[in-house]
Amino acid sequence: MGNPAKNINPEITITSKTTKEKINETYTPELIIGLCYPIGTKVNEVKESITNNLHEIGYIVIPIKLSEFINKYEPDTFKETIESGRTEAFTLLNNKIKGGDKLRSKYNNSILAELAIYTIHLNRTGTNKYLDKLIPDTEYKGKKVCYLIDSLKNLDELHLLRSIYKDIFYLFSIFTPVEERIKYLASKEKGLSEPEATEIIDKDDHENITSGQNVRETFVDADFFIRISNNIKKDQEEEFKKEIDEKVIRIINLIFESAIVTPSPHESAMYQAKSAAANSACPSRQVGASITDKLGNVLSIGWNDVPKCGGNLYVDNENGKDFRCYEKGGCHNDQKKDELTKNIVDLIFDNEDIFDILNKKNKIKISEIEKMKN
């Protein structure tokens, strides 16, 4: 006969608190704000506005600059000498990008975000001396802290932060027209030449390597957008700061639901354009547009899609007369590209001279060619 079954039921303690009240006690007013902006954008005023306006409602703002992790973990990158014909300013910015690429290549594309998360963890557990000086030794749940992460450069960083911090994470994308950014980077203040400014902006925007930066795709996935100008004269600075404050306060009101905020005409137009894009069943064509008058009234919407036989565009419920790719089980464009790729690989494989040239110049392994062929 076996041993008697153990009593695995835990002792139930009766309290006056409901489950909802217990859950509410675990709530923290903590905020995580990520910044994303293309190189050459003057963001100091925006960061100051976020910090000052959060201070007004009792928040301590802790800045986390991702580029400092590059300085710390890839210091040799910054020892590279200045190339002939290059400015020192360009070399510094370029080395910073290269250092970030090296870190991502060595570990993974979200490594800088992971280091930021670790820093936040140290702050939360009270092992960070910087935070201890700012916040007295009180219960963690009472700390109103905002971590300002400056700045995200690829989607892997963004996706990791969103997956961990969920509803307390917000991405702010800050935008300045490219012409103004080139002019600013090529000014005496920054020290780049105009061609260098254009080159570094393109590199920052999108590097065609797996571990490279991709500000372009990260930028558009923000929760909030702030447009600022670099062309601010001395007598316009106060008005400029006031304008930024108004934008930041509006966003803070949206986050905390502390005021009624209705969509601006631009936001309504963007919403209409985004909704219109969903009419296309082809992911590569999902681009929407809306046209407004000077008052912001939407006059028309449109989207990119394949034309329907007989005219107009497809809509749902075409009664069996829908000839779009998704109804045929595959993308016609992709099928055509696969056919062309196969033909090119077959030509390379069948021509020894071409294969030898490519193998010597690009060090292509035979096994990789065979994979492509198969």
N, C-alpha and C positions, 0 to 999 in steps of 0.2 A: 504494500500500500504506500503510495507516495506521500510526501510531506504535505501538510495542509497549505492551502493557497495563502500567500502573503496579502495583507491588506494594503493595496497600492493607492487607495483613495486618500488624498491629502486632507488634512484637517481644515475644515471650512471655518473661516473667521467672519463673523457677522460685523459689518461696519455700517455706519450711517450714510456713507458715500455711495452714490450710484456709479455704475461703470462709466457713464459719460463724464462724470466729475473726475474720476480717476484718469481718464484719457486726457481730459483738458489740462490736468496738472502736468502732463508730460510735454505740453506745448512749449515751444521756445520762440521768442520773438526774433531769433537770429535771421539774418539775411545774407545771401551770397549774391553779389553782383559781378558779372563778368563784363569786360569791355572788349569790343572788337572795332578796330579802325585801321584803314590803310595808312601806310607810312607817309609822313608829311602832313598829317592832320594835327592841328594844335588842340590838344585835348586837355591841357591843364585847367582851363576855365571850367570845363565840364566836370572834371574830377573834384575841383574845389567846390563847385555848386552842390554836387552830390554829398560831399563830406559836410559842408556847412548846413545844408537843409536837413540832413539826418541828425546832425547835432542838435538842431532845434527841437526835435522830438525825442531827445534823450539817447540817441545811438552813439556808440563809439565806433569809428570807422578804422579798420585795420587794412592798410594797403598791402597787397601781395604782388610784386612785380616779377613776372615770369622770366624776364631777361636776366634777372639777378641769378637765377638758377643756371643759366648758360654761363655766366661769368664764373660761377662757383665750380661747376662740374666739367666745363670745357675751356679752361683758362688758356690752354696752348693755342687755341684758335686766334686769340687776340694778340699773340706774339708774332703773327705773320707780318712780313715786311710789306711796305707799300709798293704796289706794282708800278712799273714805269708808266708815266702818263696819267696816273690816278691821283686823286686828292686823298689826304689823310681822312677826311670826313666820310668819303665813300668807302674807304677800306674798313673803317670802324663799323659802319652799318652792315656792309657785306659780310664781314667776319662774324657779326652777331647772328645773321641769318644762317651762315655756314655752321656756326656752333650749334644752333638749334637743330639743323638738319642732322648733324653728327649724333646728337643725343637721341633723336628719334630713330635714326638708323641703328644705333647701338642697342636701344631698349625697345621702345614702341612709340607709335605716333601720339600717344596721350601722356608721355612721360612728364612733360612740364605741368600738366593738370594734376597728375598724381603727386608731384612734389608740392603743389599748392594744397592739395587735400591733406597731405601729411602735416603741412604747416598749420592748417586749420585744426587738425587733430591735436597737435601740441598746444595750441592756444586754448582749446576746449578743456583739456586736462590740466591746465594751469602750469604746464612745464615750460611755457614761453615767457621769459622775463619781460619782454616788451609789453605783452598784454597785462601781466601782473602789475606793472606800474600804472597802467591806465584804469584798471578795474579792481576795486577792493575785493577781498576774500569773502564773497557772498555765495549763496547757492547758485549753481549754474543756470537753473531755469529762469532766474531773474535778470540775466545779462542781456542787454540789448546791444548786440554786436552786429556790424555789417563788415564782411570781408570783401574788399574791392580788388578783384583779380584783373591785372593789367599786363598783357592783353592776350586774347585767344587768337591763334593763327591757323587752326585747322579744325575740321569737323569732329575728329576723334576726341579732341580736348573738350569740345562742347557737349558731345553725346555722353561722355563719362561724367561730367559735372551734373548734367541733367538727370542721369540715371541714379546718381547718389543723392543729390539734394532736392530733387523733385520740385515741389511747389515753392520752396524758399529760394530757388535760383532764378535769376533774371539776367538776360543778355541785353546789353545796351550797345547798339551799333552807331558809331559816330561817323558822319560823312562830310567831306569837303570835296568840291569839284577838282578833278585831276589837274586842270590848268593852274589852279591856285596852289596845289601841292607842289607841282614842279617849280613854280616861281618861288615858293617858300624854301624848298630844299636848295635851290640854286642861288639863294640870297647870301649876303656876307655873313649873316647870322649862322647859317648851317654849313656853308662852305663847299657844296658840291658844284660841279659844272652842270649845265643843263642836260647834256647827253647822259651824264651819270645819274641825275635825278630821274630821268625817264627810265633808265635801266633798272634802278633799284626799286622803283614803283612797280614795274612789270614783274620783277622777281618776287617782291612781297605779295603781289596780287595772286599769283599762281605759278608755282614751280612744277615743272613737268617731271617730277620724281616722286616715288612713293612716300618718302620721308620728308618731303618738302612742305613749304607753307602753302596754304590755300585760303587766303583771306576772302577771296571773291565768294566762294560757296558758304563759308562760315558766316559772313556778314549778313546775308539775306535771311538767315534763319533766326534773327534776333526777335526778342519780345517787344523792344522799343527802338525807335530810330530818332536820332537827333542830327539835324543838318546845321553845320556851322560854317562860317566864312573865315578864311585866313587874312582877307584884305580889310582889316579893321584899322582905321586911323586913330591917332591919339585921342582926338576929341570925340570918338565914337565908342570908346572902351566901356564907359559906364552904361550906356544904352545896350551895348552888346552883352555885358554881364547880366543886365536885367532881363534881357530876352532869353538867355540861357537858363536863368533862375526860373522863369515862368515855365519853360519846357520841362525842367527837372521836377519842379513842384507838381506839375500836372501828372507826371509819371508816378511820383510818390503817392499822390492821391489815388491813382488807379491801383497801385500795389496794396495800399492799406484800406481802400474803399472808404476813405475819409471825406470824400466829397463826391458830388454828382458830376461826372465828366462825360460829355457826349462826343461822338466822333467829329473830327474836323472834316471839312470838305475833301481834303487830300486823302484822309483815311477812308472815307466813304467811297471815293473813287477807286482806291486800291482794293478795297473789299469787293467791289463790283468786278474789277479786273481779275482778281484771284478766283472768284466764283465762276466767271466766264471760262477760265482756263480748264476747269473741271469738265466742261462739255466735250473735250477731246478725249478719245479713248486711247490715243497714242502717247505714251509718256514723253517721247522725244519732241512732241508737238504741243505740249501743254503750256501754252503761253497765251495769256489773256490781256485785253486792253480795254480801257474805257476813255471816252472823250467827254470833257465837261466844258461848260461855258465859263465866263469870268467869275460868275457867282458860285461856281462849284456844282451846279446842277448837271447830273449825268445826262448827256444827250444820246449816247450810243455805246454799246459794248460789242466786242468781237473777240474771236479766238482763232488760233492757228489749228487747222485740221485738214484732212484730205477732202477734196471735193466729192460731192455725190453725183452719180450719173444722172443727168437731166437737170443739174443745177442745184444751187444752195448747199447746205452742209448737213451732215448726218445728225439725227437726234435719236434718242432711245425709242424702242418699239417701232422698228421700220417694217414690221410684218414680213420677215423673211427676206427682205431685199437689202440687207446690210452686208456689204462686201469689204468692210474694214478688216485689218489684219487680225485683230483679236478674235474675230469670228472664224478665221481660217486656221487658228492654232499656232501662229507664229508671225514675227515681224518680217515683212517682205524685204525691207531694207537690210536687215541683219542677214537674211538668207542670201541676198545678193553679195554682201560683203564677205560672207563665209566662202562663197563660190570663188570670188576673186582672190581671196587669201590662199585657198587651196591651189588655185592655178599658179599663183606666184611661187608657192613652196614647191610644187611639182617641177616647175621650170628650173628652180635653183638646184633641186635634188638631181635632176636629169642632166644638168650641164656642169661637168666637172670644173671647167675653167671659172665659171661664176662662183661656184661653191668654194673653190680654193681661195679666190680673192676675198670673199666675205669672211671665210674662216681665219685668214691671216690678219685682216684689218680689224675685225670685230670680235675675234676669238669665240666664234659661235661653236658650241659643242655639237657633235653629231647627234647625240641623244636628244638635244633640244629641238633640232630640225626634225627628227623622227617623231617627236611628240606633236609638233606642229602639223606634220603630214597626217598623222593618225587622228 
